[in-house]
């Protein structure tokens, strides 16, 4: 329940404040959001499996965002930023869909 409330509060603040994203961070923001979504869906799955641990969630959330941003940064430094960004999106997308499928099985028994 706390992650869902945090998401709602964050979305509300983001819509009301309408923050401007600095140009230097714009390439990393979409990847960071996808990495964060991976952690959130993993947490929902863990709650449904009965194995949720708040410390694991926080570490997973932060490490996913940092590692994903670092991979994109490294790709930019090597001149292959778009290819590594695509790779990160594919890998995290597969994890997100896997977690969503597990959540669906828990909720709908299908």
Contact map, one row per residue, 1 for C-alpha under 8 A:
11111000000000000000000000000000000000000000000000000000000000000000000000000000000000000000000000000000000000
11111100000000000000000000000000000000000000000000000000000000000000000000000000000000000000000000000000000000
11111110000000000000000000000000000000010000000000000000000000000000000000000000000000000000000000000000000000
11111111000000000000000000000000000000000000000000000000000000000000000000000000000000000000000000000000000000
11111111100000000000000000000000000000000000000000000000000000000000000000000000000000000000000000000000000000
01111111110000000000000000000000000000000000000000000000000000000000000000000000000000000000000000000000000000
00111111111000000000000000000000000000000000000000000000000000000000000000000000000000000000000000000000000000
00011111111100000000000000000000000000000000000000000000000000000000000000000000000000000000000000000000000000
00001111111110000000000000000000000000000000000000000000000000000000000000000000000000000000000000000000000000
00000111111111000000000000000000000000000000000000000000000000000000000000000000000000000000000000000000000000
00000011111111100000000000000000000000000000000000000000000000000000000000000000000000000000000000000000000000
00000001111111110000000000000000000000000000000000000000000000000000000000000000000000000000000000000000000000
00000000111111111000000000000000000000000000000000000000000000000000000000000000000000000000000000000000000000
00000000011111111110000000000000000000000000000000000000000000000000000000000000000000000000000000000000000000
00000000001111111100000000000000000000000000000000000000000000000000000000000000000000000000000000000000000000
00000000000111111100000000000000000000000000000000000000000000000000000000000000000000000000000000000000000000
00000000000011111110000000000000000000000000000000000000000000000000000000000000000000000000000000000000000000
00000000000001111111000000000000000000000000000000000000000000000000000000000000000000000000000000000000000000
00000000000001001111100000000000000000000000000000000000000000000000000000000000000000000000000000000000000000
00000000000000000111110000000000000000000000000000000000000000000000000000000000000000000000000000000000000000
00000000000000000011111011000000000000000000000000000000000000000000000000000000000000000000000000000000000000
00000000000000000001111111000000000000000000000000000000000000000000000000000000000000000000000000000000000000
00000000000000000000111111000000000000000000000000000000000000000000000000000000000000000000000000000000000000
00000000000000000000011111100000000000000000000000000000000000000000000000000000000000000000000000000000000000
00000000000000000000111111111000000000000000000000000000000000000000000000000000000000000000000000000000000000
00000000000000000000111111111100000000000000000000000000000000000000000000000000000000000000000000000000000000
00000000000000000000000111111110000000000000000000000000000000000000000100000000000000000000000000000000000000
00000000000000000000000011111111000000000000000000000000000000000000100110000000000000000000000000000000000000
00000000000000000000000011111111100000000000000000000000000000000000000000000000000000000000000000000000000000
00000000000000000000000001111111110000000000000000000000000000000000000000000000000000000000000000000000000000
00000000000000000000000000111111111000000000000000000000000000001001100100000000000010011000000000000000000000
00000000000000000000000000011111111100000000000000000000000000011101100000000000000000000000000000000000000000
00000000000000000000000000001111111110000000000000000000000000001000000000000000000000000000000000000000000000
00000000000000000000000000000111111111000000000000000000000000000000000000000000000000001001100000000000000000
00000000000000000000000000000011111111100000000000000000000010011001000000000000000000000001000000000000000000
00000000000000000000000000000001111111110000000000000000000011011000000000000000000000000000000000000000000000
00000000000000000000000000000000111111111000000000000000000000000000000000000000000000000000000100000000000000
00000000000000000000000000000000011111111100000000000000000000010000000000000000000000000001101100000000000000
00000000000000000000000000000000001111111110000000000000100110010000000000000000000000000000000000000000000000
00100000000000000000000000000000000111111111000000000000100010000000000000000000000000000000000000000000000000
00000000000000000000000000000000000011111111100000000000000000000000000000000000000000000000000100110000000000
00000000000000000000000000000000000001111111110000000000000000000000000000000000000000000000000100100000000000
00000000000000000000000000000000000000111111111000010000100000000000000000000000000000000000000000000000000000
00000000000000000000000000000000000000011111111100000000000000000000000000000000000000000000000000000010000000
00000000000000000000000000000000000000001111111110000000000000000000000000000000000000000000000000110110000000
00000000000000000000000000000000000000000111111111110000000000000000000000000000000000000000000000000000000000
00000000000000000000000000000000000000000011111111110000000000000000000000000000000000000000000000000000000000
00000000000000000000000000000000000000000001111111100000000000000000000000000000000000000000000000000010010000
00000000000000000000000000000000000000000000111111110000000000000000000000000000000000000000000000000000000000
00000000000000000000000000000000000000000000011111110000000000000000000000000000000000000000000000000000000000
00000000000000000000000000000000000000000000011111111000000000000000000000000000000000000000000000000000000000
00000000000000000000000000000000000000000010011011111101100000000000000000000000000000000000000000000000000000
00000000000000000000000000000000000000000000000000111111100000000000000000000000000000000000000000000000000000
00000000000000000000000000000000000000000000000000011111110000000000000000000000000000000000000000000000000000
00000000000000000000000000000000000000000000000000001111111000000000000000000000000000000000000000000000000000
00000000000000000000000000000000000000000000000000011111111100000000000000000000000000000000000000000000000000
00000000000000000000000000000000000000110010000000011111111110000000000000000000000000000000000000000000000000
00000000000000000000000000000000000000000000000000000111111111000000000000000000000000000000000000000000000000
00000000000000000000000000000000000000000000000000000011111111100000000000000000000000000000000000000000000000
00000000000000000000000000000000000000100000000000000001111111110000000000000000000000000000000000000000000000
00000000000000000000000000000000001100110000000000000000111111111000000000000000000000000000000000000000000000
00000000000000000000000000000000000100000000000000000000011111111100000000000000000000000000000000000000000000
00000000000000000000000000000000000000000000000000000000001111111110000000000000000000000000000000000000000000
00000000000000000000000000000001001101100000000000000000000111111111000000000000000000000000000000000000000000
00000000000000000000000000000011101100000000000000000000000011111111100000000000000000000000000000000000000000
00000000000000000000000000000001000000000000000000000000000001111111110000000000000000000000000000000000000000
00000000000000000000000000000000000000000000000000000000000000111111111000000000000000000000000000000000000000
00000000000000000000000000000011001000000000000000000000000000011111111100000000000000010000000000000000000000
00000000000000000000000000010011000000000000000000000000000000001111111110000000000000000000000000000000000000
00000000000000000000000000000000000000000000000000000000000000000111111111000000000000000000000000000000000000
00000000000000000000000000000000000000000000000000000000000000000011111111100000000110010000000000000000000000
00000000000000000000000000110010000000000000000000000000000000000001111111110000110110000000000000000000000000
00000000000000000000000000010000000000000000000000000000000000000000111111111000100000000000000000000000000000
00000000000000000000000000000000000000000000000000000000000000000000011111111100100000000000000000000000000000
00000000000000000000000000000000000000000000000000000000000000000000001111111111111110000000000000000000000000
00000000000000000000000000000000000000000000000000000000000000000000000111111111110000000000000000000000000000
00000000000000000000000000000000000000000000000000000000000000000000000011111111100000000000000000000000000000
00000000000000000000000000000000000000000000000000000000000000000000000001111111100000000000000000000000000000
00000000000000000000000000000000000000000000000000000000000000000000000000111111100000000000000000000000000000
00000000000000000000000000000000000000000000000000000000000000000000000000111111111100000000000000000000000000
00000000000000000000000000000000000000000000000000000000000000000000000111111111111110000000000000000000000000
00000000000000000000000000000000000000000000000000000000000000000000000100110001111111000000000000000000000000
00000000000000000000000000000000000000000000000000000000000000000000000000100001111111100000000000000000000000
00000000000000000000000000000000000000000000000000000000000000000000001100100001111111110000000000000000000000
00000000000000000000000000000010000000000000000000000000000000000000001100100000111111111000000000000000000000
00000000000000000000000000000000000000000000000000000000000000000000000000000000011111111100000000000000000000
00000000000000000000000000000000000000000000000000000000000000000000000000000000001111111110000000000000000000
00000000000000000000000000000010000000000000000000000000000000000001001000000000000111111111000000000000000000
00000000000000000000000000000010010000000000000000000000000000000000000000000000000011111111100000000000000000
00000000000000000000000000000000000000000000000000000000000000000000000000000000000001111111110000000000000000
00000000000000000000000000000000000000000000000000000000000000000000000000000000000000111111111000000000000000
00000000000000000000000000000000011001000000000000000000000000000000000000000000000000011111111100000000000000
00000000000000000000000000000000010001000000000000000000000000000000000000000000000000001111111110000000000000
00000000000000000000000000000000000000000000000000000000000000000000000000000000000000000111111111000000000000
00000000000000000000000000000000000001000000000000000000000000000000000000000000000000000011111111100000000000
00000000000000000000000000000000000011001100000000000000000000000000000000000000000000000001111111110000000000
00000000000000000000000000000000000000000000000000000000000000000000000000000000000000000000111111111000000000
00000000000000000000000000000000000000000000000000000000000000000000000000000000000000000000011111111100000000
00000000000000000000000000000000000000001100100000000000000000000000000000000000000000000000001111111110000000
00000000000000000000000000000000000000001000100000000000000000000000000000000000000000000000000111111111000000
00000000000000000000000000000000000000000000000000000000000000000000000000000000000000000000000011111111100000
00000000000000000000000000000000000000000000100000000000000000000000000000000000000000000000000001111111110000
00000000000000000000000000000000000000000001100100000000000000000000000000000000000000000000000000111111111000
00000000000000000000000000000000000000000000000000000000000000000000000000000000000000000000000000011111111111
00000000000000000000000000000000000000000000000000000000000000000000000000000000000000000000000000001111111111
00000000000000000000000000000000000000000000000100000000000000000000000000000000000000000000000000000111111111
00000000000000000000000000000000000000000000000000000000000000000000000000000000000000000000000000000011111110
00000000000000000000000000000000000000000000000000000000000000000000000000000000000000000000000000000001111111
00000000000000000000000000000000000000000000000000000000000000000000000000000000000000000000000000000001111111
00000000000000000000000000000000000000000000000000000000000000000000000000000000000000000000000000000001110111
